[in-house]
Amino acid sequence: MTTLKKVAEDAKVSITTVSRILNNDSSLSVAEKTRKRVLESAKKLGYRKKTFEFPLFNIAFLYWLTKETEIEDVYFREMREEIENEAKKYNIEITCYTIEEGIDVVPKNIQGFIAVGSFKEKELNTLKEVTQNGVFIDTSPEATKYDSVRPDLYEITDHAIEYFIKSGHNEIGFIGGTFVDRDSETDFPDIRETQFRKKMKDMNFLDERYIYTSRGFTFKNGVSLMEKAIFELKDQMPTAFFVASDAIALGCLQVLNKRGYSVPKRVSIISINDISLAKYVTPPLTTFKINMSALVSNALKLLSEQILEERQYRKKLFIESDLIIRKTTR
């Protein structure tokens, strides 16, 4: 069995230094090459202990979302909290940097990064100059350079449509958001929208009149888009809507309740995320539960592989989601 003493002898440092490095003691001042040598010795000799499962330190958490976006979309607030909690759980040292601070504040000596949000090309190029170790959660802007972990929105969209059709719906609409390219300030369709169009077209059920989108994934968007659908479609409203996020769906529900549309008798709704509010609205929301814990823990595992094993190839991981059936579907 490998001991701290053997690791210390191999790395040519004291047992105390080995112990403090392997336990990520933030108060320890030690040269980066010494820290790396100790970690390499521990790995080479097969040293194992609970707190050494993820011996990551000096990790940047790039939270590239505005405060307004987090307030409007609880999904990202819950993701941020999960990342912070998982890092503490596994004794990983992370420092959060925000879009307001800018990419230039990120230190040049980070071991790697976890990233959430939308990045400009210049920002991505800066990251590539700083480190080759990084994982994007929920997006994959640099698929050939960095790992990514995402919910499988393709499968979710197909599943939602198939569920509606099996429930007797063939007039199915889509309400969602668009993303903005921060370099050109132009909007582009979300995966959910493009997959919805493809799946519905393949099944000969696509009706362009039933598709409503605008920039963002917010409660306010849900209100305005459902108001627009009711005004334009009147008595030709579809019998079901697949909605891109819970935040949008909550806005849709408020309008439907206000306008006297019975849910799910007149209009059924399936959404995505299963945020904490989803079960408490009226009626409770049928939605796909994004496994936030799996997204985050797998992102940390991938980053650990890159740093400790020096993995040279990239991984793209899709996490499946469960449909939580509540009262917005029949």
TIVEX-183961 format. One record per residue (C-alpha): x, y, z; residue number from 0. Coordinates in pm, whole numbers. Last residue first. Example, Ala and Ser with C-alpha at 12.3 -4.5 7.8 and 13.67 -1.06 7.14 Angstrom:
REM residues 2
<site xx="1367" yy="-106" zz="714" num="1"/>
<site xx="1230" yy="-450" zz="780" num="0"/>
//
This chain:
REM residues 330
<site xx="-5388" yy="1482" zz="-2022" num="329"/>
<site xx="-5091" yy="1716" zz="-1997" num="328"/>
<site xx="-5049" yy="2029" zz="-1785" num="327"/>
<site xx="-5123" yy="1829" zz="-1468" num="326"/>
<site xx="-4797" yy="1648" zz="-1393" num="325"/>
<site xx="-4579" yy="1402" zz="-1584" num="324"/>
<site xx="-4208" yy="1429" zz="-1511" num="323"/>
<site xx="-4029" yy="1327" zz="-1832" num="322"/>
<site xx="-3681" yy="1200" zz="-1748" num="321"/>
<site xx="-3363" yy="1348" zz="-1897" num="320"/>
<site xx="-3060" yy="1202" zz="-2076" num="319"/>
<site xx="-2713" yy="1351" zz="-2036" num="318"/>
<site xx="-2509" yy="1407" zz="-2353" num="317"/>
<site xx="-2130" yy="1399" zz="-2327" num="316"/>
<site xx="-1888" yy="1540" zz="-2582" num="315"/>
<site xx="-1532" yy="1421" zz="-2520" num="314"/>
<site xx="-1203" yy="1557" zz="-2653" num="313"/>
<site xx="-874" yy="1379" zz="-2723" num="312"/>
<site xx="-542" yy="1458" zz="-2554" num="311"/>
<site xx="-601" yy="1318" zz="-2206" num="310"/>
<site xx="-336" yy="1449" zz="-1968" num="309"/>
<site xx="-440" yy="1191" zz="-1709" num="308"/>
<site xx="-451" yy="1433" zz="-1418" num="307"/>
<site xx="-558" yy="1751" zz="-1598" num="306"/>
<site xx="-781" yy="1622" zz="-1874" num="305"/>
<site xx="-929" yy="1344" zz="-1662" num="304"/>
<site xx="-1010" yy="1587" zz="-1380" num="303"/>
<site xx="-1184" yy="1817" zz="-1628" num="302"/>
<site xx="-1397" yy="1526" zz="-1745" num="301"/>
<site xx="-1484" yy="1434" zz="-1387" num="300"/>
<site xx="-1579" yy="1794" zz="-1307" num="299"/>
<site xx="-1809" yy="1808" zz="-1610" num="298"/>
<site xx="-1957" yy="1473" zz="-1509" num="297"/>
<site xx="-2039" yy="1608" zz="-1163" num="296"/>
<site xx="-2201" yy="1920" zz="-1312" num="295"/>
<site xx="-2429" yy="1764" zz="-1570" num="294"/>
<site xx="-2515" yy="1468" zz="-1346" num="293"/>
<site xx="-2613" yy="1697" zz="-1057" num="292"/>
<site xx="-2822" yy="1911" zz="-1289" num="291"/>
<site xx="-3028" yy="1616" zz="-1412" num="290"/>
<site xx="-3263" yy="1812" zz="-1636" num="289"/>
<site xx="-3613" yy="1700" zz="-1547" num="288"/>
<site xx="-3839" yy="1708" zz="-1852" num="287"/>
<site xx="-4163" yy="1889" zz="-1780" num="286"/>
<site xx="-4531" yy="1853" zz="-1700" num="285"/>
<site xx="-4609" yy="2167" zz="-1501" num="284"/>
<site xx="-4837" yy="2181" zz="-1199" num="283"/>
<site xx="-5169" yy="2350" zz="-1290" num="282"/>
<site xx="-5140" yy="2602" zz="-1140" num="281"/>
<site xx="-4777" yy="2648" zz="-1038" num="280"/>
<site xx="-4616" yy="2457" zz="-748" num="279"/>
<site xx="-4453" yy="2162" zz="-926" num="278"/>
<site xx="-4260" yy="2377" zz="-1172" num="277"/>
<site xx="-4129" yy="2624" zz="-911" num="276"/>
<site xx="-3815" yy="2420" zz="-827" num="275"/>
<site xx="-3706" yy="2403" zz="-1189" num="274"/>
<site xx="-3808" yy="2096" zz="-1388" num="273"/>
<site xx="-3583" yy="2186" zz="-1685" num="272"/>
<site xx="-3798" yy="2144" zz="-2000" num="271"/>
<site xx="-4163" yy="2199" zz="-2094" num="270"/>
<site xx="-4471" yy="2003" zz="-2193" num="269"/>
<site xx="-4803" yy="2184" zz="-2230" num="268"/>
<site xx="-5158" yy="2076" zz="-2313" num="267"/>
<site xx="-5418" yy="2319" zz="-2445" num="266"/>
<site xx="-5798" yy="2281" zz="-2430" num="265"/>
<site xx="-5836" yy="2019" zz="-2155" num="264"/>
<site xx="-5477" yy="2060" zz="-2024" num="263"/>
<site xx="-5503" yy="2345" zz="-1931" num="262"/>
<site xx="-5833" yy="2526" zz="-1984" num="261"/>
<site xx="-5796" yy="2850" zz="-2177" num="260"/>
<site xx="-5970" yy="3130" zz="-1985" num="259"/>
<site xx="-5753" yy="3421" zz="-2095" num="258"/>
<site xx="-5593" yy="3466" zz="-1752" num="257"/>
<site xx="-5520" yy="3095" zz="-1715" num="256"/>
<site xx="-5368" yy="3081" zz="-2065" num="255"/>
<site xx="-5165" yy="3396" zz="-1997" num="254"/>
<site xx="-5022" yy="3271" zz="-1667" num="253"/>
<site xx="-4950" yy="2932" zz="-1820" num="252"/>
<site xx="-4746" yy="3084" zz="-2103" num="251"/>
<site xx="-4534" yy="3284" zz="-1857" num="250"/>
<site xx="-4467" yy="2970" zz="-1655" num="249"/>
<site xx="-4379" yy="2789" zz="-1979" num="248"/>
<site xx="-4111" yy="3046" zz="-2069" num="247"/>
<site xx="-3936" yy="2992" zz="-1734" num="246"/>
<site xx="-3988" yy="2616" zz="-1765" num="245"/>
<site xx="-3797" yy="2605" zz="-2091" num="244"/>
<site xx="-3839" yy="2531" zz="-2463" num="243"/>
<site xx="-4217" yy="2489" zz="-2466" num="242"/>
<site xx="-4386" yy="2203" zz="-2657" num="241"/>
<site xx="-4741" yy="2325" zz="-2710" num="240"/>
<site xx="-5059" yy="2124" zz="-2742" num="239"/>
<site xx="-5414" yy="2151" zz="-2882" num="238"/>
<site xx="-5316" yy="2403" zz="-3148" num="237"/>
<site xx="-5492" yy="2741" zz="-3147" num="236"/>
<site xx="-5730" yy="2784" zz="-3442" num="235"/>
<site xx="-5996" yy="2955" zz="-3229" num="234"/>
<site xx="-5781" yy="3271" zz="-3206" num="233"/>
<site xx="-5460" yy="3205" zz="-3399" num="232"/>
<site xx="-5313" yy="3556" zz="-3414" num="231"/>
<site xx="-5425" yy="3697" zz="-3079" num="230"/>
<site xx="-5381" yy="3370" zz="-2890" num="229"/>
<site xx="-5033" yy="3315" zz="-3036" num="228"/>
<site xx="-4928" yy="3675" zz="-2962" num="227"/>
<site xx="-5041" yy="3651" zz="-2600" num="226"/>
<site xx="-4852" yy="3320" zz="-2577" num="225"/>
<site xx="-4537" yy="3485" zz="-2713" num="224"/>
<site xx="-4559" yy="3790" zz="-2485" num="223"/>
<site xx="-4616" yy="3594" zz="-2163" num="222"/>
<site xx="-4358" yy="3327" zz="-2237" num="221"/>
<site xx="-4099" yy="3591" zz="-2324" num="220"/>
<site xx="-4159" yy="3765" zz="-1991" num="219"/>
<site xx="-4101" yy="3434" zz="-1810" num="218"/>
<site xx="-3763" yy="3412" zz="-1979" num="217"/>
<site xx="-3571" yy="3207" zz="-2234" num="216"/>
<site xx="-3425" yy="3479" zz="-2455" num="215"/>
<site xx="-3474" yy="3625" zz="-2802" num="214"/>
<site xx="-3808" yy="3547" zz="-2967" num="213"/>
<site xx="-3995" yy="3238" zz="-3078" num="212"/>
<site xx="-4342" yy="3128" zz="-3186" num="211"/>
<site xx="-4418" yy="2821" zz="-3401" num="210"/>
<site xx="-4783" yy="2724" zz="-3454" num="209"/>
<site xx="-4830" yy="2897" zz="-3788" num="208"/>
<site xx="-4542" yy="2693" zz="-3929" num="207"/>
<site xx="-4752" yy="2376" zz="-3921" num="206"/>
<site xx="-4544" yy="2056" zz="-3912" num="205"/>
<site xx="-4748" yy="1736" zz="-3873" num="204"/>
<site xx="-4610" yy="1526" zz="-4161" num="203"/>
<site xx="-4415" yy="1299" zz="-3924" num="202"/>
<site xx="-4078" yy="1392" zz="-4077" num="201"/>
<site xx="-4187" yy="1757" zz="-4075" num="200"/>
<site xx="-4271" yy="1737" zz="-3703" num="199"/>
<site xx="-3933" yy="1583" zz="-3624" num="198"/>
<site xx="-3737" yy="1834" zz="-3831" num="197"/>
<site xx="-3926" yy="2141" zz="-3709" num="196"/>
<site xx="-3896" yy="2033" zz="-3346" num="195"/>
<site xx="-3525" yy="1957" zz="-3393" num="194"/>
<site xx="-3465" yy="2311" zz="-3522" num="193"/>
<site xx="-3666" yy="2466" zz="-3239" num="192"/>
<site xx="-3509" yy="2260" zz="-2963" num="191"/>
<site xx="-3159" yy="2322" zz="-3097" num="190"/>
<site xx="-3215" yy="2698" zz="-3063" num="189"/>
<site xx="-3240" yy="2920" zz="-3368" num="188"/>
<site xx="-2994" yy="3206" zz="-3430" num="187"/>
<site xx="-3013" yy="3573" zz="-3338" num="186"/>
<site xx="-2768" yy="3835" zz="-3461" num="185"/>
<site xx="-2548" yy="4052" zz="-3239" num="184"/>
<site xx="-2253" yy="3976" zz="-3471" num="183"/>
<site xx="-1994" yy="3874" zz="-3212" num="182"/>
<site xx="-2238" yy="3803" zz="-2930" num="181"/>
<site xx="-2432" yy="3555" zz="-3143" num="180"/>
<site xx="-2772" yy="3572" zz="-2978" num="179"/>
<site xx="-2979" yy="3270" zz="-2881" num="178"/>
<site xx="-3343" yy="3223" zz="-2969" num="177"/>
<site xx="-3628" yy="3140" zz="-2738" num="176"/>
<site xx="-3921" yy="2902" zz="-2738" num="175"/>
<site xx="-4284" yy="2827" zz="-2806" num="174"/>
<site xx="-4364" yy="2530" zz="-3028" num="173"/>
<site xx="-4703" yy="2414" zz="-3148" num="172"/>
<site xx="-4868" yy="2076" zz="-3187" num="171"/>
<site xx="-5181" yy="2000" zz="-3386" num="170"/>
<site xx="-5153" yy="1621" zz="-3402" num="169"/>
<site xx="-5252" yy="1544" zz="-3045" num="168"/>
<site xx="-5404" yy="1210" zz="-2942" num="167"/>
<site xx="-5195" yy="1124" zz="-2636" num="166"/>
<site xx="-4961" yy="911" zz="-2848" num="165"/>
<site xx="-4900" yy="1223" zz="-3057" num="164"/>
<site xx="-4818" yy="1432" zz="-2751" num="163"/>
<site xx="-4577" yy="1171" zz="-2614" num="162"/>
<site xx="-4404" yy="1140" zz="-2952" num="161"/>
<site xx="-4359" yy="1516" zz="-2968" num="160"/>
<site xx="-4213" yy="1532" zz="-2618" num="159"/>
<site xx="-3982" yy="1235" zz="-2680" num="158"/>
<site xx="-3846" yy="1387" zz="-3002" num="157"/>
<site xx="-3771" yy="1716" zz="-2825" num="156"/>
<site xx="-3605" yy="1545" zz="-2528" num="155"/>
<site xx="-3393" yy="1324" zz="-2755" num="154"/>
<site xx="-3258" yy="1622" zz="-2947" num="153"/>
<site xx="-3220" yy="1827" zz="-2628" num="152"/>
<site xx="-2979" yy="1572" zz="-2481" num="151"/>
<site xx="-2868" yy="1772" zz="-2177" num="150"/>
<site xx="-2513" yy="1892" zz="-2227" num="149"/>
<site xx="-2159" yy="1818" zz="-2111" num="148"/>
<site xx="-1872" yy="1959" zz="-2316" num="147"/>
<site xx="-1503" yy="1891" zz="-2362" num="146"/>
<site xx="-1266" yy="2144" zz="-2521" num="145"/>
<site xx="-1068" yy="2208" zz="-2839" num="144"/>
<site xx="-1252" yy="2035" zz="-3123" num="143"/>
<site xx="-1602" yy="2117" zz="-2992" num="142"/>
<site xx="-1528" yy="2482" zz="-2923" num="141"/>
<site xx="-1875" yy="2635" zz="-2873" num="140"/>
<site xx="-2027" yy="2329" zz="-2701" num="139"/>
<site xx="-2312" yy="2443" zz="-2477" num="138"/>
<site xx="-2494" yy="2327" zz="-2162" num="137"/>
<site xx="-2172" yy="2294" zz="-1958" num="136"/>
<site xx="-1841" yy="2374" zz="-2125" num="135"/>
<site xx="-1533" yy="2188" zz="-2004" num="134"/>
<site xx="-1173" yy="2307" zz="-2006" num="133"/>
<site xx="-811" yy="2199" zz="-2013" num="132"/>
<site xx="-612" yy="2336" zz="-2309" num="131"/>
<site xx="-511" yy="2642" zz="-2110" num="130"/>
<site xx="-430" yy="3015" zz="-2141" num="129"/>
<site xx="-390" yy="3065" zz="-2518" num="128"/>
<site xx="-703" yy="2865" zz="-2588" num="127"/>
<site xx="-889" yy="3077" zz="-2335" num="126"/>
<site xx="-792" yy="3396" zz="-2519" num="125"/>
<site xx="-921" yy="3249" zz="-2846" num="124"/>
<site xx="-1252" yy="3172" zz="-2678" num="123"/>
<site xx="-1279" yy="3531" zz="-2558" num="122"/>
<site xx="-1204" yy="3666" zz="-2906" num="121"/>
<site xx="-1468" yy="3437" zz="-3057" num="120"/>
<site xx="-1728" yy="3574" zz="-2816" num="119"/>
<site xx="-1861" yy="3350" zz="-2542" num="118"/>
<site xx="-2213" yy="3251" zz="-2436" num="117"/>
<site xx="-2283" yy="3089" zz="-2100" num="116"/>
<site xx="-2132" yy="2836" zz="-1860" num="115"/>
<site xx="-1764" yy="2742" zz="-1843" num="114"/>
<site xx="-1560" yy="2512" zz="-1618" num="113"/>
<site xx="-1191" yy="2591" zz="-1638" num="112"/>
<site xx="-840" yy="2451" zz="-1629" num="111"/>
<site xx="-513" yy="2450" zz="-1437" num="110"/>
<site xx="-514" yy="2828" zz="-1408" num="109"/>
<site xx="-178" yy="3006" zz="-1451" num="108"/>
<site xx="-282" yy="3282" zz="-1694" num="107"/>
<site xx="-528" yy="3429" zz="-1446" num="106"/>
<site xx="-879" yy="3521" zz="-1573" num="105"/>
<site xx="-915" yy="3901" zz="-1545" num="104"/>
<site xx="-876" yy="3941" zz="-1924" num="103"/>
<site xx="-1196" yy="3745" zz="-1993" num="102"/>
<site xx="-1427" yy="4019" zz="-1870" num="101"/>
<site xx="-1539" yy="4134" zz="-1527" num="100"/>
<site xx="-1904" yy="4173" zz="-1636" num="99"/>
<site xx="-1896" yy="3828" zz="-1797" num="98"/>
<site xx="-1813" yy="3679" zz="-1462" num="97"/>
<site xx="-1516" yy="3503" zz="-1300" num="96"/>
<site xx="-1572" yy="3249" zz="-1023" num="95"/>
<site xx="-1275" yy="3092" zz="-845" num="94"/>
<site xx="-1262" yy="2718" zz="-795" num="93"/>
<site xx="-1067" yy="2499" zz="-552" num="92"/>
<site xx="-1199" yy="2146" zz="-559" num="91"/>
<site xx="-1261" yy="1971" zz="-227" num="90"/>
<site xx="-1501" yy="1718" zz="-380" num="89"/>
<site xx="-1808" yy="1843" zz="-195" num="88"/>
<site xx="-1693" yy="2204" zz="-215" num="87"/>
<site xx="-1673" yy="2186" zz="-594" num="86"/>
<site xx="-2008" yy="2008" zz="-607" num="85"/>
<site xx="-2173" yy="2291" zz="-409" num="84"/>
<site xx="-2031" yy="2570" zz="-628" num="83"/>
<site xx="-2127" yy="2388" zz="-947" num="82"/>
<site xx="-2476" yy="2315" zz="-813" num="81"/>
<site xx="-2528" yy="2679" zz="-715" num="80"/>
<site xx="-2430" yy="2795" zz="-1063" num="79"/>
<site xx="-2664" yy="2541" zz="-1225" num="78"/>
<site xx="-2955" yy="2644" zz="-1000" num="77"/>
<site xx="-2899" yy="3007" zz="-1097" num="76"/>
<site xx="-2882" yy="2901" zz="-1460" num="75"/>
<site xx="-3218" yy="2724" zz="-1453" num="74"/>
<site xx="-3376" yy="3014" zz="-1260" num="73"/>
<site xx="-3395" yy="3217" zz="-1582" num="72"/>
<site xx="-3498" yy="3580" zz="-1535" num="71"/>
<site xx="-3277" yy="3648" zz="-1233" num="70"/>
<site xx="-2985" yy="3464" zz="-1393" num="69"/>
<site xx="-3024" yy="3661" zz="-1716" num="68"/>
<site xx="-3035" yy="3992" zz="-1527" num="67"/>
<site xx="-2715" yy="3905" zz="-1339" num="66"/>
<site xx="-2547" yy="3861" zz="-1677" num="65"/>
<site xx="-2421" yy="3525" zz="-1794" num="64"/>
<site xx="-2066" yy="3413" zz="-1870" num="63"/>
<site xx="-1997" yy="3229" zz="-1546" num="62"/>
<site xx="-1639" yy="3119" zz="-1609" num="61"/>
<site xx="-1543" yy="2899" zz="-1313" num="60"/>
<site xx="-1164" yy="2901" zz="-1310" num="59"/>
<site xx="-981" yy="2611" zz="-1145" num="58"/>
<site xx="-680" yy="2685" zz="-924" num="57"/>
<site xx="-695" yy="2342" zz="-765" num="56"/>
<site xx="-804" yy="1994" zz="-866" num="55"/>
<site xx="-728" yy="1679" zz="-668" num="54"/>
<site xx="-1056" yy="1508" zz="-762" num="53"/>
<site xx="-1039" yy="1159" zz="-606" num="52"/>
<site xx="-770" yy="1278" zz="-364" num="51"/>
<site xx="-1020" yy="1360" zz="-88" num="50"/>
<site xx="-1125" yy="997" zz="-62" num="49"/>
<site xx="-775" yy="849" zz="-60" num="48"/>
<site xx="-565" yy="667" zz="-314" num="47"/>
<site xx="-191" yy="667" zz="-387" num="46"/>
<site xx="-120" yy="458" zz="-697" num="45"/>
<site xx="253" yy="522" zz="-708" num="44"/>
<site xx="236" yy="706" zz="-1039" num="43"/>
<site xx="-67" yy="911" zz="-934" num="42"/>
<site xx="86" yy="1017" zz="-606" num="41"/>
<site xx="416" yy="1095" zz="-779" num="40"/>
<site xx="239" yy="1303" zz="-1045" num="39"/>
<site xx="49" yy="1496" zz="-779" num="38"/>
<site xx="370" yy="1564" zz="-587" num="37"/>
<site xx="553" yy="1679" zz="-902" num="36"/>
<site xx="266" yy="1910" zz="-996" num="35"/>
<site xx="273" yy="2078" zz="-656" num="34"/>
<site xx="649" yy="2119" zz="-679" num="33"/>
<site xx="628" yy="2266" zz="-1031" num="32"/>
<site xx="363" yy="2512" zz="-912" num="31"/>
<site xx="587" yy="2637" zz="-634" num="30"/>
<site xx="442" yy="2614" zz="-285" num="29"/>
<site xx="254" yy="2847" zz="-52" num="28"/>
<site xx="9" yy="2639" zz="150" num="27"/>
<site xx="-292" yy="2830" zz="281" num="26"/>
<site xx="-522" yy="2675" zz="18" num="25"/>
<site xx="-464" yy="2325" zz="157" num="24"/>
<site xx="-576" yy="2107" zz="-135" num="23"/>
<site xx="-570" yy="1787" zz="73" num="22"/>
<site xx="-315" yy="1627" zz="-158" num="21"/>
<site xx="-100" yy="1940" zz="-135" num="20"/>
<site xx="-120" yy="1958" zz="246" num="19"/>
<site xx="-35" yy="1591" zz="290" num="18"/>
<site xx="256" yy="1603" zz="46" num="17"/>
<site xx="399" yy="1914" zz="215" num="16"/>
<site xx="370" yy="1750" zz="556" num="15"/>
<site xx="544" yy="1435" zz="429" num="14"/>
<site xx="837" yy="1652" zz="321" num="13"/>
<site xx="953" yy="1684" zz="-39" num="12"/>
<site xx="1162" yy="1472" zz="-276" num="11"/>
<site xx="867" yy="1369" zz="-497" num="10"/>
<site xx="952" yy="999" zz="-465" num="9"/>
<site xx="1032" yy="1028" zz="-96" num="8"/>
<site xx="716" yy="1227" zz="-25" num="7"/>
<site xx="500" yy="977" zz="-215" num="6"/>
<site xx="657" yy="693" zz="-17" num="5"/>
<site xx="598" yy="876" zz="313" num="4"/>
<site xx="236" yy="955" zz="223" num="3"/>
<site xx="181" yy="582" zz="192" num="2"/>
<site xx="135" yy="341" zz="-100" num="1"/>
<site xx="0" yy="0" zz="0" num="0"/>
//
